[in-house]
Amino acid sequence: MNDDRVSAGDSSIAYAYRPSLLGAPWEFRLTGNGIDWAAGSRSGHVPFRNIRRVRLSYRPASMQSHRFKTEVWAEGAPKLEILSSSWKSLVEQERLDQPYAAFVRELHRRIALAAPPARF
């Protein structure tokens, strides 16, 4: 996943963003049974059935006044943060409204199908 877009080539849906200019991009892929994620050398898989909490929030930042955040907590996994904007250059952030919204909608649909005891 080299660009910050949603892709849906098979039954999986992917989304990526860069939370900081110098850091590694965060990459997410929804698979049939969970979320595959990678951030630099760290990566993992979170089954939908293990998700315990999901929070959506509006989180403006100094360089991006229009930014949304989805946080996912699951058993045995770090908290996943999915942001709607990505660093593009030293002074510019890019809004990823449409790909972010599509990814979050599909994430919620798949969590609902798995029916974990999640709190939203």
N, C-alpha and C positions, 0 to 999 in steps of 0.2 A: 504494500500500500504506500505508494510514493506521493500521492496527492491527497489533499484534504477534502475529499468528496465521498459520497456514498456510492458504492457499487453493488450491483446485484447480478452477478453472472450466473450463479446457481441458486440453491436455496438459502445461501448465506448472504447477509447484508453487512457491508463494512463501512466504517467511518474513521477518520483520522484527523487530528489537529495537533498543533504545536503549542504547548502551554507557555513556553518561554523561548526566546530567540536562540539561546545557545543549547538548550536542553533537547533531548530526544523527543520525537513526536510520540504521542499516544495513539495507538491503533487498536480498534475494536472490530470484532467480527461476530455477528450473531449466527450461531450454528443451530442445528436441529434441537440440541438439548442444552445450550448455554451460550455464554459469552467468552470468546477467546480474546485476550488482551495482550498487548506488548508495549513496553516503554523502554527503549534502549535494550539493555541486556536482561531486563526483567520481563517475565511473561507468565501467563497462567490461563486457567480455564475456570469459569464459574458456572456450575449447573444452575439452570433456572430454579430448580426445586430448592436450592440452598439460599436463595435471595430472601432476606428478612426485612429489608427496608429500602425504599426508594424515595428520594426527595428531589423535587423540581424547584428551582428558584431563579429569580431575576437577580443577577450579580454584576452590576456595572463596575467597570474598572477605569482607572485614570485614562488609559489610551483607548478604551472601548466602552462607550456609554450604553451600548445595546448588546448585552451579553447574558446568556442563560446558562444554567448549570444543572446537570443531572448527577446525583450522587447515588451510588448503589452499594449497599452493605450486604455481605453474604458470609455464611459460615465458612471459616477456613480460607478467607481471601482478604486482601487489602481493600480498603474503600476505593471504589472506582469513581473518578470524576470525569465527566464528559462535558466539555465546554462548547459553546456555539460560535467561538471565534478562534482564530489561529494567528500566530505571529508570522508576518510575511517578510518584514525587513526590520532594520533597527528602529524605525519610527512609524511603522505601519502594521496594523492588525487587520485581518480580513474577516468579514462576517460570513458565516457559513449557515445562514438561516435555513435554507431549504434542505440541504443534506442533513443538518442536525435534526430538524423537525421530522424528517422521514425516518431517520434512525431511531429516534426516541419513540415515535408512534409504533414502529415495529417491535422495539424492545418491550413496550408495554403490552402489546398484543401477545407476544410469546410468553411473557411472565404470566399473564392471565390464563393462557392455555395450560401452563404447567401447574397453576393453582397452588403456589407455595403459600405458607402463612405470612405473607409479606404485609408490611404496613406502608401505606403511601401518604 
